[in-house]
Amino acid sequence: MTNAAAPAFRFRVFIFVFLYLIGFLAPWEFRGGHQSTLWLAASTLLARGGWISLAAATVAVTLVSLACLVLGTILRVWGTAYLGSGVMRSAAMQGEAFVAAGPYRYVRNPLYLGSWLLALGVSVLMPPSGAAFFLVAMSVFLLLLIRAEERFLSAKQGEVYQQYCRSVPRLFPRLWTQTAGSHAAPPAARPRWVQAVLAETYPVAITLCFAVLAWRYNARILVQCVLICYGVSLVVRALTSEGLTGGD
């Protein structure tokens, strides 16, 4: 792992939170009044062509955002169930073994792909320029983490991991990939769904909130949900960290 990648990986959660904050605040366009959202801007742009009404365009954008959240949450929970919540939360890269079961049969980085889909879904609540900055910055940072992890695993696992990389795509799932079994340590070889759901409280909670409340088309309420869900996830993490670490 390079000198630059090590602290980036160690403090990745703080960097994610910082990018979210900048995206929501978009301080460069603050005018002291109500800010527009990507939700409204994208809906208006779709309706401007005259093919669909603004109401229909708003529903379409909402459905796309919800789909991103659902897919992102599925990937995060599924990946964490097989990887193990302890490994997922670790401040250091783990190179003793790697997982090739569950979603890792079809894509090498399901957790990062899930994070990007979640970011895309939540970005509709941000000001347009904030969302643009956020998505670009998030994409660059995720790619940095992916390349660092893959170099680390390649150095640790050698030809076995390199063969896995040749068989399984990095970010675009290939459903017909033939990769059998798991190269992970035994405790992570079978999925642990309860631990995974607890470890992924934030995406699960925000997806449920969006599915229930998005139809009120009130971005402020959903932004409050983002804050509340993240706070709840921190509490759950604090309450379960000891047990999860011991189990994984």
Phi, psi and omega in degrees: 000132182289163180299325181285325184286328184301306178293328178297318179290316183300320184253027185298324181295317179295322179292319176302312181298318179299316180296320176299315181299315179298319179299316180289320185281324184039061189301337181289343180242014180292128181238009179083000179240198181285130178266143174288171178235160175299328177307306181290318182297316180293320179296317180296319180296319178296319183287337185296335179289344177087358181283325179225160180283166178298322179297315179294321179296321179296319177297319181297314179297320179297317180294320178296316179297316179296320178298319178298317179295317180296312180296318179298318179294318178300314180295318181296312181293314180299313180295317180293326179300323180271322181288322185103130183296328179295318178292317181300323184272350187300143178279349180237149177292141180255121185238007181292331180203169174219159185263135175231024180247174180061224181293341181289353172286336189247337180206139186286335187230062182296328180292317180289323175296319176298318178298320181291320178295321176297317179299319179296319180294318182285334186299340180294342180274353183267160170301149184307313181291325177295319178296319179298312178300313184299313184292321177294312181297318179296318180298315180297316182293319179297318178296322176299314180295318180298312181296321179296315180295318182292322175296319180297312181293324178296320178292325182281317188260344176066223188298328180299314180288324179296323175295320176300317180295327178287337183265331187239129181292157184289311188225341181254104187306141176240106189293340183262012180300136179255091177226107185264149171077183180229139176262013183278167174296151185310318182300334182261001186287333178250144184293141176241091191289319181297313178298322181295315180297318178296318180293333181252038181304318184299305180298323178297313184292315184291328177293318177296317179299316181294319181298326183272318191258347184299333185285357171274349177054041179243100184296327182297318179298318182289326174296319176299323177297320178302313181295315181295315181297321179292320177298317178298321180296326177293320178295314179299319179298317180295322182285333186252352188301319182295313181293320182292320180295318180293326182283334182257000000 
